[in-house]
Amino acid sequence: MAQTGPSSPVAKAAGFLAKGNSFIGAQAVVEMKNDSSVYKTYFGSVCPGLFAWAVPEDEKHVRIGLGDRKTPNALFQQFRKRLGLKK
């Protein structure tokens, strides 16, 4: 099976592993009441280096996530709290 992603041979050859050139993401599907026709993006306030998202999967579940260059897990936990989600 071929390796893919940011540490693959192709990514290395393209220079994607250069310092500060990659984003690391964190996401999860969470149980959360929502309008299944509304997709949300959060710029700046949640994830200063990129953006965060909340994409409905159905009326009871949302895929939330964000990307950052350094600390996606810490920002992700703050984002979960902001949305009123428990750990």
C-alpha positions in Angstrom: 0.0 0.0 0.0 1.4 3.4 -0.9 2.0 6.0 1.8 0.0 9.2 1.5 -0.3 12.4 3.5 2.1 15.0 4.7 5.0 12.6 5.3 4.7 10.7 2.1 7.5 10.6 -0.5 5.5 12.8 -2.8 4.9 15.4 -0.1 8.7 15.4 0.8 9.6 15.8 -2.9 7.2 18.7 -3.2 8.7 20.4 -0.2 5.5 20.2 2.0 7.5 19.3 5.0 9.4 22.6 5.0 9.2 24.4 8.4 5.9 26.1 8.8 4.5 24.8 5.5 2.0 22.2 6.8 -1.2 22.3 8.9 -2.2 19.6 11.3 -5.9 18.9 11.8 -8.2 17.6 14.5 -11.8 16.6 13.9 -14.5 14.4 15.3 -18.2 13.5 14.7 -20.1 14.6 17.8 -23.7 14.3 18.9 -25.2 17.8 18.7 -28.6 19.0 17.7 -28.3 21.1 14.6 -29.9 22.3 11.4 -28.7 19.7 8.9 -28.7 22.3 6.0 -26.4 24.7 7.7 -22.6 24.4 7.4 -20.5 26.7 9.7 -17.0 28.0 9.4 -15.2 30.0 12.1 -12.3 32.3 11.1 -9.9 33.9 13.5 -11.7 33.7 16.8 -11.5 29.9 17.1 -8.4 29.0 15.1 -6.2 32.0 14.5 -3.9 30.3 11.9 -6.6 28.8 9.7 -10.3 28.1 10.4 -12.6 25.7 12.1 -15.7 24.0 10.7 -19.0 22.4 11.8 -20.6 20.2 9.1 -23.8 18.4 9.8 -24.0 14.7 9.1 -27.6 14.5 10.0 -30.0 16.2 12.5 -28.2 14.7 15.5 -24.5 14.6 14.5 -22.0 17.2 13.4 -18.4 16.8 12.1 -16.4 19.5 13.8 -12.7 20.2 13.2 -10.0 22.7 12.7 -6.4 23.0 11.4 -3.4 24.7 12.9 0.4 24.8 12.4 1.3 24.0 16.1 -1.5 23.2 18.6 -4.6 21.7 17.0 -5.5 19.6 20.0 -5.5 22.4 22.5 -7.5 24.6 20.1 -9.9 21.7 19.3 -10.7 21.3 23.1 -11.4 25.0 23.3 -13.6 24.8 20.3 -15.5 21.9 21.8 -16.1 24.0 25.0 -17.2 26.9 22.9 -19.9 24.7 21.2 -21.0 23.5 24.7 -19.7 20.0 24.2 -18.5 17.8 27.1 -15.1 16.0 26.8 
